[in-house]
Amino acid sequence: MRILITGATGFIGRHLVAALRAQHQIAVISRQRDKAERLFGEQIPALRLDDLPNLDGYDAIINLAGEPIADRRWSVRQKQRIANSRWRLTEALLQKLAASTRPPQIWLNASAIGFYGASNAAALDENSPVAGADFAHQICQHWEQLALQAADRGCRVCLLRLGIVLSPDGGVLQRLLPLYRLGLGSRLGSGQQWISWIAIDDVLAAIAFLLQQPSCQGPYNLTAPGAVQQQVFSQQLARALERPHWLQTPAWLLRLLLGERASLLLNGPAVQPQRLLAAGFTFAYPQLDRTLHHLLGGRPVSGRAELG
Ligand SMILES: NC(=O)c1ccc[n+]([C@@H]2O[C@H](COP(=O)([O-])OP(=O)(O)OC[C@H]3O[C@@H](n4cnc5c(N)ncnc54)[C@H](OP(=O)(O)O)[C@@H]3O)[C@@H](O)[C@H]2O)c1
């Protein structure tokens, strides 16, 4: 397949290019072409969005790009940046899709389990009602709505509702590791909120699976079946690193330090990957303890380099 990827220079995108490049022809859209060329070499064309008149010749689009959600305080301006980085790029891609005479047949679009709103529900799946229209929900909901417009142009659209993607070389886990190695792992608030996580290996395998399954479309939770409560996640991570676990960070302190963003840490439902399982996808890393062992003690994750 010829696959065009946005956000390829990011954490998930870098792993994805490494996983898909042996089997597919990849091109990436980046605001930082030099960085993309440094990362991927000359065989992977790095394009600016404006360089593309249309999407002719690509079989699939994988749209991952977006300003990081949790890196900065959610000022009005930052919220706008988070929204626009996803919505405007997707609108521009839709315009290029409309200008295509041989358009791609597949459109995989990132989203997040933030779609379901802030709750501590013990089991949610793709058919569950949304808990509330908070900021994370609004971002995901409108992003998904835009991506679904590609279906009107004949694309098979899959919405990737990603949980917390675990890998030692990016995302949340990379940030937690220095703290936990110092023995500063902590229960956050009540610790009862759920962490719906997924190993990077399974993210890559699920994307490869959705690319290849002609009957798959609509929303898919990319979360492992074994979601755990935050205090269990924290204890297991500390144990995997052979470090003590005794600290507790009160919810009020997180709210003071992080403002509205604290909701990302203090709320979380247990999100089940019902539609992926029903479609026949098998998780290589369904349970947290083995996953942490694999990620922190085993072979490097980017070694899974060939996915069809
Ligand atoms: N990682 C997770 O655990 C997780 C969980 C849920 C959802 N997601 C979603 O999955 C997608 C990929 O995640 P990731 O962790 O790989 O993200 P990431 O490392 O932050 O990378 C995202 C990429 O998006 C582009 N980007 C960043 N800021 C932008 C802006 N202001 N305007 C336009 N493009 C911008 C960048 O590519 P260029 O500079 O090359 O253009 C960047 O490399 C994101 O949309 C994220 O929200 C991730």
The ligand as a MOL file (V3000), in Angstrom:
LIG
                    3D

  0  0  0     0  0            999 V3000
M  V30 BEGIN CTAB
M  V30 COUNTS 48 52 0 0 0
M  V30 BEGIN ATOM
M  V30 1 N 0.5360 9.0420 23.0480 0
M  V30 2 C -0.6120 8.7330 23.6640 0
M  V30 3 O -0.6170 8.0790 24.7290 0
M  V30 4 C -1.9160 9.1710 23.0410 0
M  V30 5 C -3.1020 8.8810 23.7360 0
M  V30 6 C -4.3220 9.2810 23.1960 0
M  V30 7 C -4.3380 9.9570 21.9850 0
M  V30 8 N -3.1770 10.2420 21.3340 0 CHG=1
M  V30 9 C -3.2580 11.0060 20.0810 0
M  V30 10 O -2.5480 10.3410 19.0500 0
M  V30 11 C -1.8820 11.2890 18.2030 0
M  V30 12 C -0.4060 10.9370 18.1420 0
M  V30 13 O 0.0990 10.9210 19.4780 0
M  V30 14 P 1.6550 11.1050 19.7930 0
M  V30 15 O 1.8220 10.7750 21.2260 0
M  V30 16 O 2.4760 10.4110 18.7660 0 CHG=-1
M  V30 17 O 1.8060 12.6820 19.6080 0
M  V30 18 P 3.1420 13.5750 19.5640 0
M  V30 19 O 4.3590 12.7850 19.9020 0
M  V30 20 O 2.8640 14.7940 20.3930 0
M  V30 21 O 3.2790 13.9350 18.0050 0
M  V30 22 C 2.2700 14.5080 17.2820 0
M  V30 23 C 2.7930 15.1010 15.9840 0
M  V30 24 O 1.8090 16.0660 15.6140 0
M  V30 25 C 2.4310 17.1870 14.9910 0
M  V30 26 N 2.0810 18.4140 15.7540 0
M  V30 27 C 2.4340 18.7450 17.0290 0
M  V30 28 N 1.9720 19.9640 17.3530 0
M  V30 29 C 1.3110 20.4170 16.2540 0
M  V30 30 C 0.6220 21.6310 15.9540 0
M  V30 31 N 0.5390 22.6140 16.8520 0
M  V30 32 N 0.0770 21.7350 14.7200 0
M  V30 33 C 0.1600 20.7380 13.8110 0
M  V30 34 N 0.8120 19.5850 14.0250 0
M  V30 35 C 1.3770 19.4260 15.2360 0
M  V30 36 C 3.9190 16.9740 15.0520 0
M  V30 37 O 4.3510 16.5620 13.7520 0
M  V30 38 P 5.2020 17.5400 12.7610 0
M  V30 39 O 5.9590 18.4910 13.6250 0
M  V30 40 O 6.0620 16.5870 12.0110 0
M  V30 41 O 4.1960 18.2210 11.8920 0
M  V30 42 C 4.0950 15.8590 16.0770 0
M  V30 43 O 5.1950 15.0460 15.7960 0
M  V30 44 C -2.1300 12.6680 18.8200 0
M  V30 45 O -3.1620 13.3000 18.1120 0
M  V30 46 C -2.5690 12.3620 20.2410 0
M  V30 47 O -3.4780 13.3230 20.7640 0
M  V30 48 C -1.9750 9.8690 21.8340 0
M  V30 END ATOM
M  V30 BEGIN BOND
M  V30 1 1 1 2
M  V30 2 2 2 3
M  V30 3 1 2 4
M  V30 4 1 4 5
M  V30 5 2 4 48
M  V30 6 2 5 6
M  V30 7 1 6 7
M  V30 8 2 7 8
M  V30 9 1 8 9
M  V30 10 1 8 48
M  V30 11 1 9 10
M  V30 12 1 9 46
M  V30 13 1 10 11
M  V30 14 1 11 12
M  V30 15 1 11 44
M  V30 16 1 12 13
M  V30 17 1 13 14
M  V30 18 2 14 15
M  V30 19 1 14 16
M  V30 20 1 14 17
M  V30 21 1 17 18
M  V30 22 2 18 19
M  V30 23 1 18 20
M  V30 24 1 18 21
M  V30 25 1 21 22
M  V30 26 1 22 23
M  V30 27 1 23 24
M  V30 28 1 23 42
M  V30 29 1 24 25
M  V30 30 1 25 26
M  V30 31 1 25 36
M  V30 32 1 26 27
M  V30 33 1 26 35
M  V30 34 2 27 28
M  V30 35 1 28 29
M  V30 36 1 29 30
M  V30 37 2 29 35
M  V30 38 1 30 31
M  V30 39 2 30 32
M  V30 40 1 32 33
M  V30 41 2 33 34
M  V30 42 1 34 35
M  V30 43 1 36 37
M  V30 44 1 36 42
M  V30 45 1 37 38
M  V30 46 2 38 39
M  V30 47 1 38 40
M  V30 48 1 38 41
M  V30 49 1 42 43
M  V30 50 1 44 45
M  V30 51 1 44 46
M  V30 52 1 46 47
M  V30 END BOND
M  V30 END CTAB
M  END
